[in-house]
Amino acid sequence: MDADAPGARDAGPGRLGWGTVDDEVQIAYRLAQLERRVDAIMRHLGIAEPTIATTASARVQELARQGDKIHAIKQYREETGVGLAEAKAVVDNLF
């Protein structure tokens, strides 16, 4: 176990169903570590965070440009697996 990681106590079942609360804390801690490392690598290589316009496919952008927001949102959700609110926010901010 990492010295900075949260302690290993048995706190019962976790809310997400992935094991104990401690398991979930460990997973969250490890995920945060990995995200920091990826951010450092991206900065080192000069890779910018993707913007909304670059994350939406050409098809989604085309539908939004035509004013067919409902189908653009549906298409974005199918492509990415995100929820309705996030897909709507992406499509709303395309143009």
Rosetta silent file (secondary structure, phi, psi, omega in degrees, C-alpha in Angstrom):
SEQUENCE: MDADAPGARDAGPGRLGWGTVDDEVQIAYRLAQLERRVDAIMRHLGIAEPTIATTASARVQELARQGDKIHAIKQYREETGVGLAEAKAVVDNLF
SCORE:     score description
SCORE:     0.000 S_00000001
   1 L     0.000  140.947  177.739    0.000    0.000    0.000 S_00000001
   2 L   -65.941  140.804 -178.265    1.210    3.528   -0.800 S_00000001
   3 L   -63.330  -28.961 -179.947    2.272    5.526    2.252 S_00000001
   4 L   -88.545   -8.784 -177.292   -0.013    8.402    1.216 S_00000001
   5 L   -71.348  151.960  176.512   -2.970    6.167    0.506 S_00000001
   6 L   -58.604  152.233 -177.425   -5.889    6.100    2.908 S_00000001
   7 L   -60.615  161.699 -178.372   -5.653    3.472    5.654 S_00000001
   8 L  -101.155   81.988  177.834   -6.847   -0.055    5.203 S_00000001
   9 L  -112.916  150.688  178.904   -9.766   -0.369    7.588 S_00000001
  10 L   -87.119  109.000 -176.199  -12.834   -2.521    7.012 S_00000001
  11 L  -110.031   16.605  178.768  -15.694   -0.074    6.731 S_00000001
  12 L    86.812 -176.410 -176.224  -18.357   -2.387    5.358 S_00000001
  13 E   -66.552  143.542  179.361  -19.818   -2.570    1.868 S_00000001
  14 L   -82.130  162.085 -178.244  -19.247    0.354   -0.437 S_00000001
  15 L   -69.971  -29.466 -175.960  -21.966    2.409   -2.081 S_00000001
  16 L   -87.777   -5.483  179.052  -20.872    1.522   -5.601 S_00000001
  17 L    77.927   19.142 -179.442  -20.898   -2.219   -5.016 S_00000001
  18 L   -98.617   13.361 -176.797  -17.186   -2.602   -5.785 S_00000001
  19 L   127.266 -147.738 -179.372  -16.300   -4.007   -2.400 S_00000001
  20 E   -80.038  169.102  175.083  -15.831   -2.220    0.877 S_00000001
  21 H   -58.058  -40.855  178.840  -15.762    1.522    1.371 S_00000001
  22 H   -60.961  -39.084  177.071  -12.001    1.174    1.773 S_00000001
  23 H   -59.659  -43.490 -179.129  -11.771   -0.545   -1.609 S_00000001
  24 H   -67.709  -36.974  176.725  -13.604    2.370   -3.186 S_00000001
  25 H   -64.104  -43.145  178.509  -11.374    4.890   -1.410 S_00000001
  26 H   -62.658  -41.615  178.804   -8.316    3.047   -2.684 S_00000001
  27 H   -64.082  -45.324  179.406   -9.714    3.018   -6.222 S_00000001
  28 H   -62.513  -41.612  178.587  -10.492    6.742   -6.076 S_00000001
  29 H   -62.190  -46.970 -179.084   -7.012    7.464   -4.723 S_00000001
  30 H   -64.707  -40.103  177.637   -5.346    5.395   -7.444 S_00000001
  31 H   -61.152  -43.216  179.045   -7.484    7.023  -10.142 S_00000001
  32 H   -61.872  -40.856  177.008   -6.449   10.482   -8.924 S_00000001
  33 H   -60.018  -47.069 -178.455   -2.782    9.419   -9.071 S_00000001
  34 H   -64.611  -39.368  178.345   -3.172    8.156  -12.624 S_00000001
  35 H   -62.940  -41.188  177.735   -4.989   11.294  -13.738 S_00000001
  36 H   -62.353  -40.042  179.801   -2.145   13.449  -12.381 S_00000001
  37 H   -66.681  -43.457  178.542    0.377   11.331  -14.262 S_00000001
  38 H   -62.631  -42.625  177.379   -1.563   11.537  -17.519 S_00000001
  39 H   -58.323  -43.611  179.535   -1.861   15.320  -17.081 S_00000001
  40 H   -63.540  -42.029  178.747    1.919   15.553  -16.577 S_00000001
  41 H   -63.686  -44.357  179.870    2.580   13.452  -19.679 S_00000001
  42 H   -61.572  -42.824  178.072    0.183   15.561  -21.748 S_00000001
  43 H   -62.753  -43.933 -179.060    1.880   18.774  -20.560 S_00000001
  44 H   -60.685  -39.948 -178.429    5.322   17.320  -21.306 S_00000001
  45 H   -86.780   -4.199  179.953    4.287   16.341  -24.829 S_00000001
  46 L    73.408   28.403 -179.736    2.437   19.596  -25.432 S_00000001
  47 L   -93.113  122.947 -179.917   -0.913   17.881  -25.891 S_00000001
  48 L   -82.892  153.960  173.256   -3.867   20.142  -25.122 S_00000001
  49 L   -60.854  139.098  177.754   -7.058   18.978  -23.477 S_00000001
  50 L   -65.299  141.579  177.344   -9.616   18.193  -26.158 S_00000001
  51 L   -93.206  168.730 -178.948  -12.208   20.889  -26.607 S_00000001
  52 H   -56.873  -44.210 -176.697  -15.892   20.282  -27.085 S_00000001
  53 H   -63.427  -30.563 -178.923  -15.695   20.919  -30.817 S_00000001
  54 H   -87.198  -13.932 -179.670  -12.984   18.287  -31.277 S_00000001
  55 H   -89.637  -20.030  178.623  -14.736   15.661  -29.180 S_00000001
  56 L   -86.464  134.537 -178.749  -17.955   15.724  -31.171 S_00000001
  57 L   -66.578  166.286  177.798  -17.859   13.681  -34.351 S_00000001
  58 H   -59.823  -37.272  179.797  -18.385   15.216  -37.755 S_00000001
  59 H   -64.265  -44.943  178.892  -21.873   13.655  -37.828 S_00000001
  60 H   -62.767  -44.085  179.124  -22.850   15.246  -34.515 S_00000001
  61 H   -62.573  -40.330  178.988  -21.498   18.600  -35.667 S_00000001
  62 H   -62.912  -46.317  179.055  -23.362   18.291  -38.960 S_00000001
  63 H   -61.450  -42.496  179.401  -26.668   17.531  -37.221 S_00000001
  64 H   -65.477  -41.600  179.571  -26.183   20.449  -34.831 S_00000001
  65 H   -62.112  -33.927  178.669  -25.266   22.789  -37.692 S_00000001
  66 L   -78.819   -3.664 -179.217  -28.503   21.777  -39.463 S_00000001
  67 L    84.389    9.804 -179.670  -30.452   22.664  -36.312 S_00000001
  68 L   -94.297   68.474 -173.556  -31.357   19.040  -35.560 S_00000001
  69 H   -63.746  -37.155 -177.920  -30.304   19.204  -31.927 S_00000001
  70 H   -61.009  -47.090 -179.872  -32.371   16.224  -30.804 S_00000001
  71 H   -71.512  -31.493  176.777  -30.691   13.861  -33.265 S_00000001
  72 H   -64.534  -43.816  177.978  -27.294   15.448  -32.586 S_00000001
  73 H   -63.172  -45.090  179.703  -27.736   14.759  -28.865 S_00000001
  74 H   -61.359  -44.736  179.823  -28.904   11.216  -29.560 S_00000001
  75 H   -62.080  -44.444  179.924  -25.967   10.586  -31.892 S_00000001
  76 H   -61.777  -42.214  178.845  -23.486   11.973  -29.354 S_00000001
  77 H   -62.957  -41.708  179.640  -24.937    9.774  -26.608 S_00000001
  78 H   -64.442  -38.317 -177.699  -24.687    6.692  -28.828 S_00000001
  79 H   -73.927  -34.649 -170.879  -21.075    7.476  -29.705 S_00000001
  80 H  -111.099  -23.015 -177.718  -19.868    8.324  -26.227 S_00000001
  81 L    80.048   11.188  179.883  -22.218    6.674  -23.751 S_00000001
  82 L   -79.287  168.939  179.149  -22.688    9.904  -21.773 S_00000001
  83 L   -77.832  172.531 -177.488  -25.926   10.959  -20.144 S_00000001
  84 H   -60.772  -46.569 -176.474  -28.570   13.234  -21.585 S_00000001
  85 H   -62.141  -43.764 -179.714  -27.496   16.362  -19.688 S_00000001
  86 H   -66.881  -42.321  178.812  -23.851   16.062  -20.721 S_00000001
  87 H   -62.753  -41.894  178.602  -24.726   15.348  -24.352 S_00000001
  88 H   -62.505  -41.968  179.512  -27.095   18.321  -24.432 S_00000001
  89 H   -62.101  -41.197  179.265  -24.396   20.579  -22.972 S_00000001
  90 H   -63.507  -49.548 -177.883  -21.923   19.465  -25.633 S_00000001
  91 H   -64.726  -41.133  178.982  -24.358   19.999  -28.505 S_00000001
  92 H   -61.115  -29.583 -176.758  -25.527   23.346  -27.082 S_00000001
  93 L   -97.554    7.188 -179.414  -21.921   24.561  -27.009 S_00000001
  94 L   -68.939  -43.202 -175.512  -20.890   23.437  -30.476 S_00000001
  95 L  -132.921    0.000    0.000  -21.855   26.634  -32.283 S_00000001
